[in-house]
Amino acid sequence: MEILKVAATSDPNAVAGAIAGALESSGIVEAHAIGAGAVNQAVKAIAIARRLIEREGEPEIKVVPGFIDVDIGGEAKTGVRFVIQR
């Protein structure tokens, strides 16, 4: 399973393309976002990816959000994990 790291500065259209590509190849992908801005960009990207996939006639995607704990520079951070699958 591919893991995409989404930042507050990520382009939602580029992330949406990566999500759609990963779903096409493996059927499941995770997007990890730490911080409000990153979560915002991830949610926008998922909405765009959903629209792209539906236009191709594919079935809707399923998104399961959850929390993750990540160690960044020796400091524990909590982020949001989106498991996206067909």
N, C-alpha and C positions, 0 to 999 in steps of 0.2 A: 504494500500500500504506500502510495506517495504521500508525503507530508509537505504542504505548502506553508511557508511562514509569511504572514501578512503584516505589513507595517502601516503606520499612519500615513506614510508617504507613497504607499503602493497605488498603482493605477488600477482601479476596479475592472476596467475592460481587459487589461492584461491578465489579471488574476482570474477573471471569468474564462478567458481562453485557456488558461492552464487547467482550470477545473474541468472544463468541457473535454479537453484532450485527455486528462487523466481518467475521467469517467469512460471515455471511449475505449481506452486501452485496458483498464483493469476493472472498471465498474464501481470503484470506491476510492475516495481520496479524503484526506484530513486537511483542514485549514486551521492553523494555530495563530492566535492574535493576542498580543499583550498590550493592554491600554485601551482606553475608550476610542481613540482615533483609529487604531488598528481594527478593533471590533466593527466600527462603523464601515470601514473600507471592505472588510470581509463580508459583511451582510449585503452591501451593495453588489459586490462581485458575485455572490451566490444568486442574488435576484437576476442579475444580467445573464449568468450561466443558465439559469432555469429558462429564461426566455429564449436563449440560443438553442437549447436542447429541444424545447417544445416546438420551435419553428422547423426543426429537422424531422418532426413527426415521432420523436422518441417519447417514451412514457415519462411522466413526471419524476423528478428526483425527490429523494427523502433526505432530510437534514436533521441530525440529532446533535444539539448543542450540549456542552458539558464543560467542566472546569479542569484545568491541568496545572500542576505545579512545575515550574521550570527554574533551574539554577542558572542565573546570569551573573557572571563575575563574582561568584561566591555568595550572591544574594538570592534568596528565594523569592520568586515572583509567582503570582497567580494569573493565569491567562484563560482564554476561552478557546475550547476545541470544538470545531464543527466537523462531524463525520458526515460526509456527503456520499450518497450512493444512488444507483439507479433503482 
